[in-house]
């Protein structure tokens, strides 16, 4: 899937929308093994994306929307989910921004709601917090509604704006077999390494078993000083999807009260 080099029709329409006031955090999901690798290298490095055929890091706006393909119980802390919560400033490092999970788009999970000529490039936005805030304003009307995955209809006219019309239908789709809540989370793509330090990382949500890991303690006493640790109880017999609501609450609740 090749990205467009021009402004999308969706951005042309969205650019006139008044943004919500405050930007939200960005979330990147990994696991215990991935966190250790990041800490030892001091960076989050891009990995090959089969959809866009380039090396990318993915982050989602306000909510940890990414879900692992691992299908069984967690079993070991190396597989336990970890959420890296970034400050809103992460957007300046971005390459592209989309109003939904592009992996699901490529897999055809939105196709029932799309015209056959529609491409993902029709929805590409500039990688800025302003663009994210405008999208939230147009389709959710407030950060609270966005964080609670509660979309609405745009208050700005969109006659003949097929991209906006299609987004209305994608966001209102209640068939979770075809399109789950990831369709409601904005996706930021980054093509360069991100430093893992307090200048950009706000918090780490991780299993409590990792709090005493020597490599984590060394990190928090050095480059990671000031990064907030949010622990959760790991139950190895649980499947990864059983943790999704718990992890979302750890990320969303502080933003609702900010």
Buried (B, 14 or more C-beta within 10 A) or exposed (E): BEBEEEEBBBBEBBEEBEBBEEBBBBBBBBBBBBBBBBBEEBBBEBEEBEBBEBBBBBBBBBBBBBBBEBEEBBEEBEBBBBBBBBBBBBBEBBBBBBBBBBBBBBEEBBEEBBEEEBEBBBBBBBBBBEBBBBBBBBBBBBBBBBBBBEBBEBEBEBEEBBBBBBBBEBBEBEEEEBBBBBBBBBBBBBBEBBEBBBEBBBBBBBBBBBEEBEEBEEBBEEBBEEBEBBBBEBEEEBEBEEBBEEBBEBBBEBBEEE
